[in-house]
Amino acid sequence: MSLDNTNGKLVRMANQIATFFKSQPEAERIQGVATHINKFWEPRMRKAFFELVEQGDAGFDPIVISAAAIIKRPGGPAQPSEASEHIDSAMLEAGFSD
């Protein structure tokens, strides 16, 4: 599959993440890749990622392909961040409510 420059960079970045996690215990590799992508890739990047995974043969490392099953798809339910949870609890403690 021929990739444009942007998609090629996306594949290369995902594979670099997988390469790093190959130095970790085998049981942590797939979760580590998924966690990294979930934390640091914006929704547009994850959308392009899933389009490439679904097209097949983009050149992703097998660890990346396995991690795709647990990477959050953009547009899914929002997960509260630690910061927003902290702010919510601080507001409740201060007497503010919904």
Helices and strands as residue ranges (DSSP letters): H 5-21, H 26-40, H 43-55, H 62-67, G 68-70, H 82-93
